[in-house]
Amino acid sequence: MKRDMNLVRDLLLLAEADGDDSELCLKYGREVVAGHAAILVDAGLVEGAVACGSSGKPIASEIIRLTWAGHEFLDNARNDTIWNKAMATVKAKSLSVSFEILTALLKSLISNSLG
């Protein structure tokens, strides 16, 4: 599974709103959503539970709550304009960036927009 930062953001927004992931599962597939929930747990952005199938791959998930780190990232990623600028910058450079680099880019864009 390749990490999809748009799905990561969507899952964090959904967790904050205590929403249902059924629309995301229709769009991405249950296993992909579960896999992304698992990496959010691994990264310490959320607390949750992940069920794995016999292959060891995540097949179902439940995000219980955002952690402090999850809230911090989401505060940087929440604004659609800032998020879209960051993603366009990454795409224009044909890069795959780490979470830390994306966070730094988001912070930089926010700082620039504040003046």
N, C-alpha and C positions, 0 to 999 in steps of 0.2 A: 504494500500500500504506500503510495506517495502522499506525503503530508500536503494538505490543501489549506492554506492559511485563511481563505474565505470561509471554509467550513469551520475552522477553529473559531473564527470571529463569530460566526452564526451560532455556534454552540454556546459560546460565552454569553452572547446577548440573550439567547433562549434561557439559559440557566438563571441569569439575573431576573428575567421576567417570570420565572417559574412556569415556563411554557412547555408545550408538548412537542416532541421531536418527530411526529409523524410526517409532517411536510418535508423535513430534511431527509427522512428515510425514503420518501418517494423520489426525491430529487437525486440523492447520492447512493441510496441503497443502505439497508440496515447494517450490514457488515462494515461498510465504510464509516458510517456514523459511529458505530460501536468502537471501531479502531481508533477514530479520532478522539472519542471520549476517553479511551484508554491512555492515549498519549497526553491528554490534558491532565489526567490523574497523575501520570508519571512525572509531568513537568511541575506538579504542585499548583496548578492553576485552579483546579476544582477538587472537591472531595466527591467520591462516587464509587459505584460498584460496576464491575465489568464481568460478564459471564463469557467463558471461552468454550468453544466446541472441542471435539476430540482432536482436532488438528492443532489446538493451542491458540488459534486465532480468535479474537473477540467476535462474538455473534450478537450480543445484547449488552446494553449499558443503561445506567441510571446515574445522572449527575445530581448530587444532593445539594451542593452549594458551591458558590465561588469562594476561593480563598482570598486572602489579602492580595497575593500576587496576581490572581485572576482579575480582581477588581482594578488593580493598578494597570494591567495591560489593557483591559477593556476601556478604562478611562482614556487611554491614549488612542485606542482604535475605534471608539464609538462614533465619531463624526464621519459621516459618509464622504464628505469632500476630502478630508485629510486621509482617510483610508484609501480612497480611489487614487489620490495623488501618489501615495506611497506604493500602491500596487502597480500603477502605471510606470513609476520610476524603475521598479524592479523588472518589470516586463520589458521596458525599453532597452535596458542594459542586458537583456537575456540572461539574467542571473537567477540563481536559487540562493536565497539568503537565510541565514540562521535566525532564530527567534530573537536573539540579542541584537542583531543588526537591524531587523525589522522594527524592533522596539525603539532603537536609537533613531532610526529614520522617522518614525512617527513623532517622537519627542522633538526632533529638529523641525519638522513641518509645523508642529503646534507652536513651538517657540517663534518661528518666523511669522506665523499668522498673528501672534500676539504683539509683534513689533519690537 
